Amino acid sequence: MKKIVLGSILAAAVAFAAAPASYSSCVACHGAKGEKAFAATPTQIPANLTKAEVATALKGYKDGSYGGKMKGVMKGNVMKLTDADIAELAEYIGK
Ligand code: HEC
């Protein structure tokens, strides 16, 4: 996996013009396209999930049916997402 310094993450985020607007709040923790895991939960890399799994994860964080020890961190990030946002994010992040 590539190691990227913060500066290039920010540059990449700007370069990824195709990212859904709702992804802008995810960049700080997950990188430009979901390829980064949060430091405390290194195995949970959004981009390793399929599109369907990303959608399931995001809906599950919202209703409490998905997640590990740090799911509270994600809950705050997904509560404002609509079903349409989740579909877009799943398409963008998932493989
Ligand atoms: C403050 C940091 C932070 C932000 C911002 C954030 N996340 Fe997360 N994300 C996490 C953490 C921590 C986890 C692991 C939580 C757990 O224990 O289940 C996670 C997990 C996930 C997972 C599940 C990965 C897996 O393998 O189960 C997905 C998908 C995801 N995030 C997508 C997003 C999206 C999309 C956004 C923006 C709407 C976002 N995240 C914003 C920290 C963040």
Residues whose N, C-alpha, C, O or C-beta is under 5 A from the ligand:
A	BS01	HEC	S22 S25 C26 C29 F38 T41 T43 Q44 I45 P46 V54 A57 G67 G68 K69 M70 K71 V73 M74 N77 L89
